Amino acid sequence: MTFASWVNSLLGLVNIVVVPGIFALAFLVFIWGVLKFFFLNGENEESRAQGREFMIWGILGMVLLFGVWGVVNLLISTLGLG
């Protein structure tokens, strides 16, 4: 096994398994925030504030992941590793 094939398999694993898993986690954090903000104890202002924070962190996580994933895929295609 050459180094290039090892890197390709590692990048494939990250692209297929790890990144979508982290996206799913960030999306679940966002959904939990929506549930907490609108549906679960919606009359409690402290619970709504927590829900808002979860939504913000979920969106921020997804935006950062999209950015990093885009840069990584750009580097992979530029360096010819993919």
Biopython code that builds the backbone (N, CA, C, O; Angstrom):
import numpy as np
from Bio.PDB.StructureBuilder import StructureBuilder

atoms = [
    (1, "MET", "N", (0.857, -1.176, 0.000)),
    (1, "MET", "CA", (0.000, 0.000, 0.000)),
    (1, "MET", "C", (0.897, 1.230, 0.000)),
    (1, "MET", "O", (1.751, 1.392, 0.872)),
    (2, "THR", "N", (0.693, 2.083, -0.978)),
    (2, "THR", "CA", (1.494, 3.297, -1.063)),
    (2, "THR", "C", (0.886, 4.385, -0.186)),
    (2, "THR", "O", (-0.252, 4.285, 0.272)),
    (3, "PHE", "N", (1.670, 5.408, 0.027)),
    (3, "PHE", "CA", (1.200, 6.527, 0.857)),
    (3, "PHE", "C", (0.010, 7.217, 0.200)),
    (3, "PHE", "O", (-0.941, 7.588, 0.888)),
    (4, "ALA", "N", (0.047, 7.394, -1.105)),
    (4, "ALA", "CA", (-1.048, 8.064, -1.817)),
    (4, "ALA", "C", (-2.346, 7.271, -1.702)),
    (4, "ALA", "O", (-3.410, 7.862, -1.516)),
    (5, "SER", "N", (-2.279, 5.955, -1.809)),
    (5, "SER", "CA", (-3.499, 5.157, -1.685)),
    (5, "SER", "C", (-4.021, 5.175, -0.254)),
    (5, "SER", "O", (-5.231, 5.145, -0.029)),
    (6, "TRP", "N", (-3.105, 5.223, 0.715)),
    (6, "TRP", "CA", (-3.513, 5.316, 2.116)),
    (6, "TRP", "C", (-4.214, 6.643, 2.380)),
    (6, "TRP", "O", (-5.238, 6.677, 3.062)),
    (7, "VAL", "N", (-3.671, 7.741, 1.844)),
    (7, "VAL", "CA", (-4.287, 9.057, 2.003)),
    (7, "VAL", "C", (-5.647, 9.080, 1.317)),
    (7, "VAL", "O", (-6.606, 9.623, 1.866)),
    (8, "ASN", "N", (-5.743, 8.501, 0.127)),
    (8, "ASN", "CA", (-7.029, 8.450, -0.584)),
    (8, "ASN", "C", (-8.076, 7.687, 0.215)),
    (8, "ASN", "O", (-9.226, 8.118, 0.297)),
    (9, "SER", "N", (-7.692, 6.566, 0.802)),
    (9, "SER", "CA", (-8.663, 5.797, 1.585)),
    (9, "SER", "C", (-9.057, 6.549, 2.847)),
    (9, "SER", "O", (-10.221, 6.514, 3.248)),
    (10, "LEU", "N", (-8.110, 7.225, 3.476)),
    (10, "LEU", "CA", (-8.416, 8.013, 4.673)),
    (10, "LEU", "C", (-9.339, 9.179, 4.333)),
    (10, "LEU", "O", (-10.297, 9.443, 5.059)),
    (11, "LEU", "N", (-9.057, 9.876, 3.236)),
    (11, "LEU", "CA", (-9.916, 10.979, 2.808)),
    (11, "LEU", "C", (-11.300, 10.488, 2.415)),
    (11, "LEU", "O", (-12.296, 11.161, 2.682)),
    (12, "GLY", "N", (-11.369, 9.334, 1.792)),
    (12, "GLY", "CA", (-12.666, 8.758, 1.451)),
    (12, "GLY", "C", (-13.477, 8.446, 2.693)),
    (12, "GLY", "O", (-14.678, 8.711, 2.740)),
    (13, "LEU", "N", (-12.825, 7.885, 3.697)),
    (13, "LEU", "CA", (-13.508, 7.584, 4.957)),
    (13, "LEU", "C", (-14.017, 8.859, 5.608)),
    (13, "LEU", "O", (-15.157, 8.909, 6.069)),
    (14, "VAL", "N", (-13.191, 9.879, 5.649)),
    (14, "VAL", "CA", (-13.595, 11.148, 6.261)),
    (14, "VAL", "C", (-14.748, 11.761, 5.475)),
    (14, "VAL", "O", (-15.714, 12.235, 6.072)),
    (15, "ASN", "N", (-14.663, 11.758, 4.152)),
    (15, "ASN", "CA", (-15.705, 12.357, 3.310)),
    (15, "ASN", "C", (-17.017, 11.596, 3.360)),
    (15, "ASN", "O", (-18.083, 12.203, 3.258)),
    (16, "ILE", "N", (-16.961, 10.287, 3.513)),
    (16, "ILE", "CA", (-18.176, 9.472, 3.448)),
    (16, "ILE", "C", (-18.800, 9.234, 4.819)),
    (16, "ILE", "O", (-20.023, 9.147, 4.929)),
    (17, "VAL", "N", (-17.983, 9.127, 5.866)),
    (17, "VAL", "CA", (-18.508, 8.749, 7.177)),
    (17, "VAL", "C", (-18.450, 9.892, 8.189)),
    (17, "VAL", "O", (-19.465, 10.243, 8.790)),
    (18, "VAL", "N", (-17.280, 10.465, 8.375)),
    (18, "VAL", "CA", (-17.067, 11.413, 9.474)),
    (18, "VAL", "C", (-17.809, 12.730, 9.244)),
    (18, "VAL", "O", (-18.561, 13.175, 10.111)),
    (19, "VAL", "N", (-17.607, 13.347, 8.099)),
    (19, "VAL", "CA", (-18.216, 14.659, 7.843)),
    (19, "VAL", "C", (-19.743, 14.582, 7.849)),
    (19, "VAL", "O", (-20.371, 15.418, 8.500)),
    (20, "PRO", "N", (-20.372, 13.632, 7.165)),
    (20, "PRO", "CA", (-21.842, 13.552, 7.264)),
    (20, "PRO", "C", (-22.329, 13.284, 8.689)),
    (20, "PRO", "O", (-23.394, 13.760, 9.081)),
    (21, "GLY", "N", (-21.551, 12.525, 9.463)),
    (21, "GLY", "CA", (-21.933, 12.303, 10.861)),
    (21, "GLY", "C", (-21.910, 13.576, 11.673)),
    (21, "GLY", "O", (-22.790, 13.804, 12.503)),
    (22, "ILE", "N", (-20.908, 14.410, 11.442)),
    (22, "ILE", "CA", (-20.828, 15.681, 12.162)),
    (22, "ILE", "C", (-21.930, 16.626, 11.682)),
    (22, "ILE", "O", (-22.513, 17.353, 12.487)),
    (23, "PHE", "N", (-22.223, 16.621, 10.369)),
    (23, "PHE", "CA", (-23.348, 17.403, 9.861)),
    (23, "PHE", "C", (-24.645, 16.976, 10.536)),
    (23, "PHE", "O", (-25.446, 17.821, 10.936)),
    (24, "ALA", "N", (-24.851, 15.683, 10.663)),
    (24, "ALA", "CA", (-26.067, 15.177, 11.305)),
    (24, "ALA", "C", (-26.140, 15.630, 12.752)),
    (24, "ALA", "O", (-27.210, 16.001, 13.235)),
    (25, "LEU", "N", (-25.018, 15.603, 13.441)),
    (25, "LEU", "CA", (-24.995, 16.059, 14.831)),
    (25, "LEU", "C", (-25.332, 17.544, 14.926)),
    (25, "LEU", "O", (-26.118, 17.943, 15.785)),
    (26, "ALA", "N", (-24.752, 18.362, 14.060)),
    (26, "ALA", "CA", (-25.047, 19.802, 14.066)),
    (26, "ALA", "C", (-26.522, 20.049, 13.735)),
    (26, "ALA", "O", (-27.156, 20.927, 14.320)),
    (27, "PHE", "N", (-27.058, 19.274, 12.800)),
    (27, "PHE", "CA", (-28.468, 19.419, 12.453)),
    (27, "PHE", "C", (-29.364, 19.028, 13.630)),
    (27, "PHE", "O", (-30.371, 19.684, 13.895)),
    (28, "LEU", "N", (-28.993, 17.962, 14.329)),
    (28, "LEU", "CA", (-29.774, 17.547, 15.502)),
    (28, "LEU", "C", (-29.722, 18.597, 16.606)),
    (28, "LEU", "O", (-30.716, 18.813, 17.299)),
    (29, "VAL", "N", (-28.578, 19.250, 16.777)),
    (29, "VAL", "CA", (-28.475, 20.333, 17.758)),
    (29, "VAL", "C", (-29.424, 21.455, 17.366)),
    (29, "VAL", "O", (-30.118, 22.009, 18.218)),
    (30, "PHE", "N", (-29.459, 21.795, 16.077)),
    (30, "PHE", "CA", (-30.372, 22.833, 15.603)),
    (30, "PHE", "C", (-31.830, 22.438, 15.851)),
    (30, "PHE", "O", (-32.619, 23.244, 16.345)),
    (31, "ILE", "N", (-32.182, 21.205, 15.508)),
    (31, "ILE", "CA", (-33.563, 20.730, 15.708)),
    (31, "ILE", "C", (-33.923, 20.737, 17.193)),
    (31, "ILE", "O", (-35.042, 21.103, 17.552)),
    (32, "TRP", "N", (-33.000, 20.341, 18.053)),
    (32, "TRP", "CA", (-33.257, 20.371, 19.492)),
    (32, "TRP", "C", (-33.524, 21.805, 19.944)),
    (32, "TRP", "O", (-34.399, 22.046, 20.776)),
    (33, "GLY", "N", (-32.771, 22.749, 19.397)),
    (33, "GLY", "CA", (-32.999, 24.155, 19.723)),
    (33, "GLY", "C", (-34.372, 24.629, 19.272)),
    (33, "GLY", "O", (-35.043, 25.366, 19.995)),
    (34, "VAL", "N", (-34.792, 24.213, 18.085)),
    (34, "VAL", "CA", (-36.125, 24.587, 17.592)),
    (34, "VAL", "C", (-37.203, 24.011, 18.498)),
    (34, "VAL", "O", (-38.150, 24.703, 18.872)),
    (35, "LEU", "N", (-37.049, 22.736, 18.849)),
    (35, "LEU", "CA", (-38.032, 22.109, 19.744)),
    (35, "LEU", "C", (-38.081, 22.818, 21.085)),
    (35, "LEU", "O", (-39.161, 23.060, 21.623)),
    (36, "LYS", "N", (-36.926, 23.151, 21.623)),
    (36, "LYS", "CA", (-36.869, 23.802, 22.926)),
    (36, "LYS", "C", (-37.407, 25.227, 22.859)),
    (36, "LYS", "O", (-38.043, 25.692, 23.805)),
    (37, "PHE", "N", (-37.161, 25.918, 21.760)),
    (37, "PHE", "CA", (-37.592, 27.314, 21.627)),
    (37, "PHE", "C", (-39.102, 27.417, 21.409)),
    (37, "PHE", "O", (-39.759, 28.267, 22.009)),
    (38, "PHE", "N", (-39.651, 26.556, 20.556)),
    (38, "PHE", "CA", (-41.051, 26.696, 20.184)),
    (38, "PHE", "C", (-42.006, 25.765, 20.928)),
    (38, "PHE", "O", (-43.127, 26.166, 21.242)),
    (39, "PHE", "N", (-41.594, 24.546, 21.212)),
    (39, "PHE", "CA", (-42.553, 23.550, 21.670)),
    (39, "PHE", "C", (-42.381, 23.127, 23.122)),
    (39, "PHE", "O", (-43.369, 23.034, 23.850)),
    (40, "LEU", "N", (-41.169, 22.870, 23.555)),
    (40, "LEU", "CA", (-40.951, 22.369, 24.911)),
    (40, "LEU", "C", (-40.774, 23.548, 25.865)),
    (40, "LEU", "O", (-39.790, 24.282, 25.780)),
    (41, "ASN", "N", (-41.710, 23.718, 26.751)),
    (41, "ASN", "CA", (-41.660, 24.814, 27.729)),
    (41, "ASN", "C", (-41.509, 26.164, 27.043)),
    (41, "ASN", "O", (-40.665, 26.971, 27.432)),
    (42, "GLY", "N", (-42.315, 26.407, 26.034)),
    (42, "GLY", "CA", (-42.238, 27.638, 25.273)),
    (42, "GLY", "C", (-42.563, 28.874, 26.077)),
    (42, "GLY", "O", (-42.159, 29.975, 25.703)),
    (43, "GLU", "N", (-43.287, 28.721, 27.177)),
    (43, "GLU", "CA", (-43.631, 29.884, 27.995)),
    (43, "GLU", "C", (-42.502, 30.278, 28.946)),
    (43, "GLU", "O", (-42.486, 31.393, 29.468)),
    (44, "ASN", "N", (-41.562, 29.365, 29.170)),
    (44, "ASN", "CA", (-40.428, 29.631, 30.053)),
    (44, "ASN", "C", (-39.345, 30.374, 29.266)),
    (44, "ASN", "O", (-38.802, 29.838, 28.300)),
    (45, "GLU", "N", (-39.032, 31.597, 29.673)),
    (45, "GLU", "CA", (-38.084, 32.425, 28.930)),
    (45, "GLU", "C", (-36.663, 31.860, 28.982)),
    (45, "GLU", "O", (-35.903, 32.015, 28.026)),
    (46, "GLU", "N", (-36.303, 31.215, 30.071)),
    (46, "GLU", "CA", (-34.968, 30.610, 30.180)),
    (46, "GLU", "C", (-34.827, 29.443, 29.196)),
    (46, "GLU", "O", (-33.779, 29.277, 28.572)),
    (47, "SER", "N", (-35.877, 28.644, 29.063)),
    (47, "SER", "CA", (-35.862, 27.535, 28.115)),
    (47, "SER", "C", (-35.804, 28.044, 26.678)),
    (47, "SER", "O", (-35.126, 27.456, 25.835)),
    (48, "ARG", "N", (-36.516, 29.139, 26.397)),
    (48, "ARG", "CA", (-36.470, 29.733, 25.060)),
    (48, "ARG", "C", (-35.073, 30.263, 24.754)),
    (48, "ARG", "O", (-34.599, 30.136, 23.625)),
    (49, "ALA", "N", (-34.413, 30.853, 25.739)),
    (49, "ALA", "CA", (-33.055, 31.365, 25.532)),
    (49, "ALA", "C", (-32.093, 30.210, 25.246)),
    (49, "ALA", "O", (-31.220, 30.325, 24.386)),
    (50, "GLN", "N", (-32.252, 29.104, 25.963)),
    (50, "GLN", "CA", (-31.420, 27.931, 25.696)),
    (50, "GLN", "C", (-31.680, 27.388, 24.294)),
    (50, "GLN", "O", (-30.744, 27.010, 23.589)),
    (51, "GLY", "N", (-32.940, 27.351, 23.893)),
    (51, "GLY", "CA", (-33.283, 26.887, 22.552)),
    (51, "GLY", "C", (-32.670, 27.776, 21.482)),
    (51, "GLY", "O", (-32.185, 27.288, 20.461)),
    (52, "ARG", "N", (-32.692, 29.091, 21.719)),
    (52, "ARG", "CA", (-32.083, 30.025, 20.769)),
    (52, "ARG", "C", (-30.585, 29.769, 20.653)),
    (52, "ARG", "O", (-30.033, 29.787, 19.553)),
    (53, "GLU", "N", (-29.927, 29.531, 21.787)),
    (53, "GLU", "CA", (-28.492, 29.242, 21.761)),
    (53, "GLU", "C", (-28.192, 27.949, 21.002)),
    (53, "GLU", "O", (-27.231, 27.892, 20.236)),
    (54, "PHE", "N", (-29.002, 26.917, 21.208)),
    (54, "PHE", "CA", (-28.816, 25.661, 20.471)),
    (54, "PHE", "C", (-28.982, 25.878, 18.976)),
    (54, "PHE", "O", (-28.219, 25.334, 18.177)),
    (55, "MET", "N", (-29.982, 26.673, 18.593)),
    (55, "MET", "CA", (-30.185, 26.940, 17.168)),
    (55, "MET", "C", (-28.992, 27.681, 16.576)),
    (55, "MET", "O", (-28.532, 27.347, 15.485)),
    (56, "ILE", "N", (-28.495, 28.679, 17.286)),
    (56, "ILE", "CA", (-27.351, 29.452, 16.798)),
    (56, "ILE", "C", (-26.124, 28.559, 16.660)),
    (56, "ILE", "O", (-25.433, 28.610, 15.642)),
    (57, "TRP", "N", (-25.845, 27.740, 17.676)),
    (57, "TRP", "CA", (-24.675, 26.862, 17.606)),
    (57, "TRP", "C", (-24.824, 25.806, 16.519)),
    (57, "TRP", "O", (-23.843, 25.449, 15.867)),
    (58, "GLY", "N", (-26.036, 25.305, 16.318)),
    (58, "GLY", "CA", (-26.260, 24.336, 15.254)),
    (58, "GLY", "C", (-26.026, 24.939, 13.877)),
    (58, "GLY", "O", (-25.386, 24.326, 13.023)),
    (59, "ILE", "N", (-26.547, 26.141, 13.668)),
    (59, "ILE", "CA", (-26.340, 26.822, 12.382)),
    (59, "ILE", "C", (-24.871, 27.151, 12.194)),
    (59, "ILE", "O", (-24.321, 26.942, 11.112)),
    (60, "LEU", "N", (-24.232, 27.665, 13.236)),
    (60, "LEU", "CA", (-22.802, 28.007, 13.150)),
    (60, "LEU", "C", (-21.972, 26.766, 12.834)),
    (60, "LEU", "O", (-21.050, 26.823, 12.020)),
    (61, "GLY", "N", (-22.295, 25.656, 13.471)),
    (61, "GLY", "CA", (-21.574, 24.411, 13.209)),
    (61, "GLY", "C", (-21.733, 23.951, 11.773)),
    (61, "GLY", "O", (-20.765, 23.529, 11.141)),
    (62, "MET", "N", (-22.958, 24.032, 11.252)),
    (62, "MET", "CA", (-23.174, 23.600, 9.869)),
    (62, "MET", "C", (-22.464, 24.517, 8.879)),
    (62, "MET", "O", (-21.899, 24.041, 7.894)),
    (63, "VAL", "N", (-22.486, 25.824, 9.129)),
    (63, "VAL", "CA", (-21.812, 26.768, 8.228)),
    (63, "VAL", "C", (-20.311, 26.526, 8.238)),
    (63, "VAL", "O", (-19.678, 26.494, 7.183)),
    (64, "LEU", "N", (-19.738, 26.357, 9.426)),
    (64, "LEU", "CA", (-18.298, 26.096, 9.512)),
    (64, "LEU", "C", (-17.927, 24.776, 8.840)),
    (64, "LEU", "O", (-16.906, 24.691, 8.156)),
    (65, "LEU", "N", (-18.750, 23.752, 9.032)),
    (65, "LEU", "CA", (-18.480, 22.468, 8.393)),
    (65, "LEU", "C", (-18.556, 22.565, 6.879)),
    (65, "LEU", "O", (-17.720, 21.993, 6.180)),
    (66, "PHE", "N", (-19.556, 23.287, 6.361)),
    (66, "PHE", "CA", (-19.632, 23.473, 4.914)),
    (66, "PHE", "C", (-18.386, 24.169, 4.394)),
    (66, "PHE", "O", (-17.840, 23.784, 3.360)),
    (67, "GLY", "N", (-17.939, 25.188, 5.106)),
    (67, "GLY", "CA", (-16.748, 25.923, 4.680)),
    (67, "GLY", "C", (-15.504, 25.061, 4.679)),
    (67, "GLY", "O", (-14.757, 25.040, 3.701)),
    (68, "VAL", "N", (-15.275, 24.348, 5.776)),
    (68, "VAL", "CA", (-14.089, 23.494, 5.884)),
    (68, "VAL", "C", (-14.151, 22.362, 4.872)),
    (68, "VAL", "O", (-13.147, 22.035, 4.240)),
    (69, "TRP", "N", (-15.328, 21.761, 4.715)),
    (69, "TRP", "CA", (-15.488, 20.665, 3.759)),
    (69, "TRP", "C", (-15.217, 21.158, 2.340)),
    (69, "TRP", "O", (-14.598, 20.452, 1.544)),
    (70, "GLY", "N", (-15.676, 22.362, 2.025)),
    (70, "GLY", "CA", (-15.411, 22.934, 0.710)),
    (70, "GLY", "C", (-13.930, 23.181, 0.472)),
    (70, "GLY", "O", (-13.414, 22.884, -0.606)),
    (71, "VAL", "N", (-13.239, 23.726, 1.478)),
    (71, "VAL", "CA", (-11.802, 23.978, 1.337)),
    (71, "VAL", "C", (-11.036, 22.669, 1.193)),
    (71, "VAL", "O", (-10.127, 22.569, 0.368)),
    (72, "VAL", "N", (-11.393, 21.675, 1.981)),
    (72, "VAL", "CA", (-10.717, 20.371, 1.891)),
    (72, "VAL", "C", (-10.933, 19.746, 0.519)),
    (72, "VAL", "O", (-9.987, 19.238, -0.084)),
    (73, "ASN", "N", (-12.163, 19.776, 0.019)),
    (73, "ASN", "CA", (-12.430, 19.210, -1.305)),
    (73, "ASN", "C", (-11.733, 20.002, -2.403)),
    (73, "ASN", "O", (-11.307, 19.427, -3.405)),
    (74, "LEU", "N", (-11.612, 21.309, -2.227)),
    (74, "LEU", "CA", (-10.864, 22.122, -3.185)),
    (74, "LEU", "C", (-9.392, 21.727, -3.191)),
    (74, "LEU", "O", (-8.786, 21.598, -4.255)),
    (75, "LEU", "N", (-8.818, 21.536, -2.015)),
    (75, "LEU", "CA", (-7.419, 21.106, -1.932)),
    (75, "LEU", "C", (-7.228, 19.717, -2.515)),
    (75, "LEU", "O", (-6.237, 19.461, -3.199)),
    (76, "ILE", "N", (-8.168, 18.820, -2.251)),
    (76, "ILE", "CA", (-8.064, 17.459, -2.794)),
    (76, "ILE", "C", (-8.074, 17.492, -4.310)),
    (76, "ILE", "O", (-7.265, 16.825, -4.955)),
    (77, "SER", "N", (-8.991, 18.271, -4.886)),
    (77, "SER", "CA", (-9.062, 18.319, -6.347)),
    (77, "SER", "C", (-7.868, 19.070, -6.940)),
    (77, "SER", "O", (-7.416, 18.737, -8.036)),
    (78, "THR", "N", (-7.355, 20.074, -6.234)),
    (78, "THR", "CA", (-6.210, 20.819, -6.733)),
    (78, "THR", "C", (-4.948, 19.978, -6.704)),
    (78, "THR", "O", (-4.152, 20.013, -7.642)),
    (79, "LEU", "N", (-4.764, 19.222, -5.632)),
    (79, "LEU", "CA", (-3.562, 18.405, -5.498)),
    (79, "LEU", "C", (-3.687, 17.076, -6.224)),
    (79, "LEU", "O", (-2.715, 16.326, -6.311)),
    (80, "GLY", "N", (-4.850, 16.778, -6.738)),
    (80, "GLY", "CA", (-5.039, 15.529, -7.494)),
    (80, "GLY", "C", (-5.077, 14.300, -6.624)),
    (80, "GLY", "O", (-4.683, 13.218, -7.059)),
    (81, "LEU", "N", (-5.546, 14.448, -5.394)),
    (81, "LEU", "CA", (-5.590, 13.284, -4.499)),
    (81, "LEU", "C", (-6.893, 12.496, -4.647)),
    (81, "LEU", "O", (-6.947, 11.324, -4.274)),
    (82, "GLY", "N", (-7.924, 13.110, -5.176)),
    (82, "GLY", "CA", (-9.240, 12.466, -5.201)),
    (82, "GLY", "C", (-9.474, 11.536, -6.291)),
    (82, "GLY", "O", (-10.554, 10.953, -6.384)),
]
sb = StructureBuilder()
sb.init_structure("model")
sb.init_model(0)
sb.init_chain("A")
sb.init_seg("    ")
for serial, (resi, resn, name, xyz) in enumerate(atoms, 1):
    if name == "N":
        sb.init_residue(resn, " ", resi, " ")
    sb.init_atom(name, np.array(xyz, "f"), 0.0, 1.0, " ", f" {name:<3s}", serial, name[0])
structure = sb.get_structure()
